[in-house]
């Protein structure tokens, strides 16, 4: 019996405010108009440097910079079922950026999700996580953003359908899903653990992708970090709470830290949206902070099962045919790098045997990798990563389904067969 595809589901999970669309604020000179100056130039320089580090931790540049464009000038389009939204200019430009914003204005946006004029911000700007950021860290980020080069470019208006262009609708959403408040350290935990929790739950806003979204576009509180489809990017963020997916209960802390810092570890490599996070953000973080994040992630409670995503199934007979066909395709196209036995050559070519990301219920990510290829992020510790070539032009939908079925069901892997229809859905999906 067929079940709805993941992309049929994605049409209903981003409602009222598009829960994964970064939207911030409206619109000079460097460090002026209400900026609270530090006591000395040296202090101010240190504050700006700290703010740059924290802005990296929050991955601000990824959403507010168009590829090839000026940093923080906004304009990145985000297509949703309700229209297209565009990220705003957050450079210190008086006319179009945040040049006239004070520290209080900026903190209010971070902490309460309200703009300078008091209007409600869309929850794609992760104020539900940023509310945990301390005032001191908010002020440092503000100082950094006020120090970058102003860009006199207007923020492009959103092109949302009625009634999703009515911000007042967010009042109900906020009542249900937003709880204001800075992070409060757990006195029963170590300083390192609390630092990791602050970064993961606050600036890192990791739950934005790794937590399922309900029909109102809000996070499912009972499924925190349990994984979910990223509708606007057409990737699946695996569960961090189940060892059947990306659960970290049986990972060594060092492997978690290596993956966060470099994008590769003995357990595998990151691709897609997570590769961008490592490239733009995590590789710049200190070893101390990376280890703190790994320490916290290691302690996330593990569950026996991850939520099972909806996807097309195949019959047992057809699945067997795909498995047989996939064996030959694998031998011809994949074995040279990943080995006949699926063990690969870590860290250059990740293992496919006993690889949780290959055999978890959602087959979205391995299908996308076969279709589109990709690279782990280029980082200081791994400046020349080995990549995966795309096979979209070389293999048909059934051939892709066959080889993915083979790797999901071989060498002791316990995945299920993949439908060619799901491959077709993903072939036509946007790459980003």
Secondary structure, 3 states (H helix, E strand, C coil): CCCCCHHHHHCCCCCCCCCCCCCCCCCCCCCCCCCCCCCCHHHHHHHHHHHHHHHHHCCHHHHCECCCCCCCCECCEEEECCEEEECCCCCCCCCCCCCCCCHHHHHHHHHHCECCCCCECCCCCCHHHHCCCCHHHHHHHHHHHCCCCCCCCCCCCCEECCCCCCHHHHHHHHHHHCCCCCCCCCCCCCHHHHHHHHHHHHHCCCHHHHCCECCCCCECHHHCCCCEEECCCCEEECCCCECCCCCCCCCCHHHHHHHHHHCEECCEECCHHHHHHHHHCHHHCCHHHHHHHHHHHHCCCCECCCCCCCCCCCCHHHHHHHHHHHHHHHHHHCHHHHCCCCCCECCCECCCCCCHHHHCCCCHHHHHHHHHCEECCCECCECCCCEECCCCCCCCHHHHHHHHHHHHHCCCCCCCCCCHHHHHHHHCCCCC
